Amino acid sequence: MEIALAPETLARWQFGITTVYHFLFVPLTISLAALVAGLQAAWVRTNKEKYLRATKFWGKLFLINIAMGVVTGILQEFQFGMNWSDYSRFVGDVFGAPLAFEALIAFFFESTFIGLWIFGWDKLPQKIHLACIWMVAIGTVLSAYFILAANSWMQHPVGYRINEEAGRAELTDFWQVLTQNTAVAQFFHTITAAFLTGAAFMVGIAAYHLLRRKHIPVMRTSLRLGLVTMVVSGLLVVVSGDRLAKIMYDQQPMKMAAAEALWDTEGPAPFSLFAIGDVDRGHNRVAIEVPGVLSFLAHDNFSDPVPGINDTNEAMQEKYGPGDYRPNIPVAYWSFRWMIGFGMVSFGLGVIGLWLTRKRRWLSERLRTGEDEVPRLALTKDGELGPKLTTWYWRAAVLTLGFPLIASSWGWIFTEMGRQPWVVYGVLPTSSAVSPSVSQGEVITSMTVYTLLYAALAVIEVKLLVKYVKAGPPELTEADLNPPTRIGGDDTDPDRPMAFSY
Amino acid sequence: MELHNIWFVLIAVLWTGYFFLEGFDFGVGVLTKVLARDRSERRVLINTIGPVWDGNEVWLLTAGGATFAAFPDWYATLFSGFYLPLLIILVCLIVRGVAFEYRAKRPEEHWQRNWEHAIFWTSLLPAFLWGVIFANIVYGVRIGPDKEYAGSFFDLLNTHAILGGLVTLTLFTFHGAVFTALKTVGDIRIRARRLATTLGLVTAALTLVFLSWTQSHSGDAKSFAAMTVAVLALVAALGANMAGREGWSFAFSGVTIAATVAMLFLALFPDVMPSSLDPEWSLTVTNTSSSPYTLKIMTWLAAIATPVVLLYQGWTYWVFRKRIGTQHIAEPVHH
């Protein structure tokens, strides 16, 4: 019980809870910002009402979501100082800089232009208003870049030296911190996963309305946009994930050995499909494996040896002194699999959906549908899925709309827990990072407060999302289609109500 | 000037930006209960800050991030030492952000009422607690030889600190009332101006006592000059407000905030957190700062990014420069 409530354990739980919760909103924010910006651009170019309605519909869901992303992000920045003050002292010289860059370059961008976008519908010329949402989208991506560069430094520290006298790490090459291969690979993997997340969300909600045969023109458009995004980003998730895994084999062999429950160095190494391990004795009791595949994942050939957990642990003991350098192996093993599994189901569903709704010239005459009809899912050149199967596809899309979110959460749990017992890999153990002056009671208090607050906000947020999803795209008013800034005339009526007000 | 001194000034500038900007939106948040008489007046107040509060809040994130990067030990001691007040502030900022965004998402009156209560309390508490925190920073707290805070939560609630909290609370509310008078039309504008006069007098009295106390404890000639500017600007803000010159009044209440922050930072320098146990253990600009290389990169960042940020944030205020009144608030849409 005492160990379970040690400030380090509590601080780790708090970091885990608040970060995973924060990251439920981040990927949706990043992708929906860009998707909404794309829809609004389509409206500005074509003047088709369905694009404006889609912009307003997805824009509303985006705003409900970004509000939570922003507020839960504030906590993240201050948590380092509150719960991990020795970490902050040791790495602030290196780690603080990307955070300051994020605030000054990305946060200001995002938060200023989001205000302009929300309140600027009838205050700004159409194209400048459109530029505002693009600025928000760019801001979110920049923000992700800086934070991932900071995280990558914890995974693979570069561009620094240890100043023994000051007892801390000091930056020697900031450019290297920003551009090292871990940062670039993590960025592409995280961003593409974010787009997969937003796309699955869009496809799921579009499917919900199509299932009920409502708001068809808007939802058809959203469905196709979502499916294309899903397939493109899904492919890139796989490619970038493979690249990141290869880097990890090189930089954090222990994490990848744990992800595979590969106890002893083997060459060719098999890929594990299912394993039940005995952590104390260091071997698997049950293992179902595909020979050679792990070697391929690590080295691009089917024979090279891959280091195992036991050998890596010995090597690390030699390098860093006695100790147990193994992360929690069942967590690493299963989180890695759940990340891939949930992500792949979503990607697969996207591929099927895109194939089934492919260009109409592939369809027989009788399957061609007008703009306002529910798209019928076609399987072959002259056949179609029966209505029942079509319905099942829509249902599956609704049910799996959160799968990439689950995948991301497991991905982060894997990345962060797989690095243990290090907070900065090979440099600073997690046990030397906590705040010595913060009491157990204080951490328990804050953890209770955050958990209760986050739970309450989750209920409110989900209820609001459901309400707005069910309501569907708004009907357009005369003012939406012809705001004063569009017909050129200056605001002639000083008492006209604001287009948007809180 | 050495880089760590430049960064001490820049951190002061970031806090000034934060208190100037979020100061008035905290103030408006408090006024939703004090000044507004009915639902549509509350909506007018909230809409005066609607497009800008989020951008204002980023000044805090930047101040935090910059302190982390430029003075890691200051950041570490401050945030771990002042754990509970910061916890309350963070919870308030979380609820407050959600409150602004979610309040209008449902038309029911009780839903909106609840978020309005939330906006009031989550504006009031941080406005008070920031004063408590800064009063403690300047006055000195129990810092040990290991740079760690050695006091308790209740050590932070001393008379000087509570007075400091009341100063920021009243000053921000005054600043918010002046802003409201500047941004609204009709009856609410007149009442905001009247309330600003009363608030301004209370603020002036509290500020004078608090700043004199701080000055006598740790001030020098420069901080005395800043204190004088703060008090004179506050008097000028009051005068301009009574004369109906709302723009001038807001400018002067802004100067009051800037000069107050300047006074506190001047009283602090070259310490960043003096130790009340032993001056030897005080955190200073030299013993907490980052390496020259990091500070150099940060200086480049600040030199390039800050003017751009000021430019587009300034533009936001220009876009939404129009005064608003109850007639600009549409009836809530029923879904």
Contacts between the chains, C-beta under 8 A, distances in Angstrom:
chain1	res1	chain2	res2	distance
A	63	B	101	6.5
A	64	B	101	7.3
A	64	B	102	7.4
A	64	B	105	6.8
A	67	B	97	6.1
A	67	B	98	5.6
A	67	B	100	7.9
A	67	B	101	3.6
A	67	B	102	6.8
A	68	B	98	6.8
A	70	B	54	6.9
A	70	B	97	5.9
A	71	B	93	6.7
A	71	B	94	4.3
A	71	B	95	7.9
A	71	B	96	8.0
A	71	B	97	4.0
A	71	B	98	5.7
A	72	B	94	6.9
A	74	B	57	7.6
A	74	B	60	7.8
A	74	B	61	6.6
A	74	B	90	6.4
A	74	B	93	5.4
A	74	B	94	6.8
A	74	B	97	7.8
A	75	B	90	5.4
A	75	B	94	6.8
A	77	B	61	5.9
A	77	B	64	5.4
A	77	B	65	6.3
A	77	B	68	7.8
A	78	B	64	6.1
A	78	B	79	5.8
A	78	B	86	6.5
A	78	B	90	6.2
A	80	B	68	6.9
A	80	B	79	7.8
A	81	B	64	7.7
A	81	B	68	6.9
A	81	B	75	5.0
A	81	B	76	5.6
A	81	B	78	6.8
A	81	B	79	2.8
A	81	B	80	6.2
A	82	B	79	4.8
A	82	B	80	5.8
A	82	B	83	5.8
A	82	B	86	6.3
A	82	B	87	7.6
A	83	B	80	7.5
A	85	B	76	3.8
A	85	B	77	7.0
A	85	B	79	6.9
A	85	B	80	3.8
A	85	B	148	7.7
A	86	B	76	7.3
A	88	B	68	6.5
A	88	B	72	5.6
A	88	B	75	5.7
A	88	B	76	4.1
A	88	B	79	7.8
A	89	B	72	5.5
A	89	B	73	5.5
A	89	B	76	4.7
A	89	B	147	7.6
A	91	B	72	7.7
A	92	B	68	5.5
A	92	B	69	6.6
A	92	B	71	7.9
A	92	B	72	2.3
A	92	B	73	7.5
A	92	B	75	6.4
A	92	B	76	7.1
A	92	B	290	6.6
A	93	B	69	7.7
A	93	B	72	6.1
A	93	B	290	4.4
A	93	B	291	5.4
A	93	B	294	5.0
A	94	B	294	7.5
A	95	B	68	7.6
A	96	B	65	6.8
A	96	B	68	3.8
A	96	B	69	3.0
A	96	B	70	7.3
A	96	B	72	6.1
A	96	B	75	7.4
A	96	B	290	7.1
A	96	B	294	7.6
A	97	B	69	4.8
A	97	B	294	5.9
A	97	B	297	6.1
A	97	B	298	6.4
A	99	B	65	4.3
A	99	B	68	5.8
A	99	B	69	6.6
A	100	B	62	7.2
A	100	B	65	4.1
A	100	B	66	5.0
A	100	B	68	6.9
A	100	B	69	4.3
A	100	B	70	7.8
A	100	B	298	6.2
A	100	B	301	6.8
A	101	B	301	6.1
A	102	B	65	6.8
A	103	B	58	6.6
A	103	B	61	4.7
A	103	B	62	4.1
A	103	B	64	7.6
A	103	B	65	4.1
A	103	B	66	7.4
A	104	B	62	5.5
A	104	B	65	7.5
A	104	B	66	7.7
A	104	B	301	6.1
A	104	B	302	7.2
A	104	B	305	4.6
A	104	B	306	7.3
A	104	B	309	6.8
A	105	B	301	7.8
A	105	B	305	5.7
A	107	B	58	4.6
A	107	B	61	5.6
A	107	B	62	7.2
A	108	B	55	6.7
A	108	B	58	5.1
A	108	B	62	7.3
A	108	B	309	4.7
A	108	B	312	7.9
A	108	B	313	7.1
A	109	B	312	8.0
A	111	B	54	4.1
A	111	B	55	4.8
A	111	B	57	7.0
A	111	B	58	5.1
A	112	B	54	7.6
A	112	B	55	4.0
A	112	B	58	7.7
A	112	B	309	7.9
A	112	B	312	5.8
A	112	B	313	5.5
A	112	B	316	5.7
A	113	B	312	7.7
A	114	B	54	6.3
A	115	B	50	7.4
A	115	B	51	4.0
A	115	B	52	5.9
A	115	B	53	7.8
A	115	B	54	5.6
A	115	B	55	5.9
A	115	B	316	6.3
A	116	B	51	6.6
A	116	B	316	5.8
A	116	B	319	6.5
A	118	B	50	7.6
A	118	B	51	6.9
A	119	B	50	5.9
A	119	B	51	4.1
A	119	B	320	6.5
A	120	B	51	7.6
A	120	B	319	6.5
A	123	B	319	5.6
A	123	B	320	6.9
A	124	B	319	6.6
A	163	B	291	7.4
A	168	B	72	7.4
A	170	B	290	7.7
A	170	B	291	4.4
A	170	B	293	7.2
A	170	B	294	7.2
A	171	B	290	7.8
A	171	B	291	6.5
A	171	B	293	5.7
A	171	B	294	4.8
A	171	B	297	7.5
A	172	B	293	6.7
A	174	B	293	8.0
A	174	B	294	7.8
A	174	B	297	5.1
A	435	B	76	7.7
A	435	B	80	3.9
A	436	B	146	7.6
A	436	B	148	5.8
A	437	B	80	5.3
A	437	B	81	6.2
A	437	B	148	4.3
A	437	B	149	5.0
A	437	B	150	7.0
A	438	B	80	5.3
A	438	B	83	5.6
A	442	B	83	5.0
A	442	B	84	6.6
A	442	B	87	8.0
A	445	B	84	7.4
A	445	B	87	7.2
A	446	B	83	7.4
A	446	B	87	5.1
A	449	B	87	6.7
A	449	B	91	6.1
A	450	B	91	7.9
A	453	B	91	6.2
A	453	B	94	6.6
A	453	B	95	7.4
A	457	B	94	7.6
A	457	B	98	6.3
A	460	B	98	7.6
A	460	B	102	6.8
A	464	B	102	6.5
A	464	B	105	5.5
A	464	B	106	7.5
A	467	B	105	7.9
A	467	B	106	7.4
A	467	B	335	7.5
A	468	B	105	7.6
A	471	B	335	5.1
A	495	B	327	4.5
A	495	B	328	6.8
A	496	B	328	7.4
A	497	B	327	7.5
A	497	B	328	5.5
A	497	B	329	6.3
A	497	B	330	3.7
A	498	B	47	6.9
A	498	B	324	7.1
A	498	B	328	5.2
A	498	B	329	7.2
A	498	B	330	7.1
A	501	B	43	6.4
A	501	B	47	5.0
A	501	B	50	7.1
A	501	B	104	7.1
A	501	B	328	7.4
A	501	B	329	5.6
A	501	B	330	6.5
A	502	B	43	6.6
A	502	B	46	4.9
A	502	B	47	5.5
A	502	B	50	5.0
A	502	B	100	6.4
A	502	B	103	6.0
A	502	B	104	4.5
